[in-house]
Amino acid sequence: MNSKIITLGMLAVAAVAVGCSALPAAAPDYDALAARMVRSAFRSEGIAKVERVTETDDTQKLCSAADVAGKPLDPAVAKRIEEANLKTVKWPADGRFLGDWKQGEQIAQSGRGLTWSDDTKTPNGGNCYNCHQIAPGEISFGTIGPSLYHYGKLRGVKDPNSAEARPIVEYTWGKIWNAKAYNACSNMPRSGHMGNLTEQQIRHVMALLLDPASPVNR
């Protein structure tokens, strides 16, 4: 009798052990794992810091998660992201939206800045050509974003300082400052929000896009 009881007890313990071993393991924290991998594979040097990759805001986290899942953001979440980012847009302190299109062209065609070998005293470029066509004379340009050729002309901007042009002028400024204010998971850099371009540099790029004398609109 005792041997039967012992045997049954051992079988019960074994069954419990097997059952426990069959339980799924807790899912790992993939974000923390990715951060550790980045820190172990990269190092900060000069102005290029590892934190640029490992420390992201909620907007980027939500967009990255949607990209990994292969699904678009929930419309309500996307709207919340856009509203939050729109609040970060800083409008021109003096009310002037346009600068010099010639300087804007140089900024748009420059991809320099934010690498370990760059000096913080050297202005960053806009790197616009890497994603957009700017003028028909370009030898090469990226196609991630739409062509910017005739940007102001196609939108009927004859006088960028007129009341009629104000809506498109403000939209363009906001889009350059923080593109995610208008498209939650836009691939376009948040040039003003992230400090990639100064307010004055954005004025110059605005002139490139909207000044009728700019090669963009000729």
Buried (B, 14 or more C-beta within 10 A) or exposed (E): EEEEEEEEEEEEEEEEEEEEEEEEEEEEEEEEEEBEEEBEEBEEEEBBBBEEEBEBEEBBEBBBEBEEEEEEBEEEBBEBBBEBBBEBBEEBEEEEBBBBBBBBBBBBBBBEBBEEEBEEEEBBBBBBBBBBBBBEEEEEBEEEBEBBBEBBBEBEBEEBEEEEBEEBBEEBBBBBBBBBBBBBBBEBBBBBBEEBBBBBBBBBBBBBBBBBEBBBBE
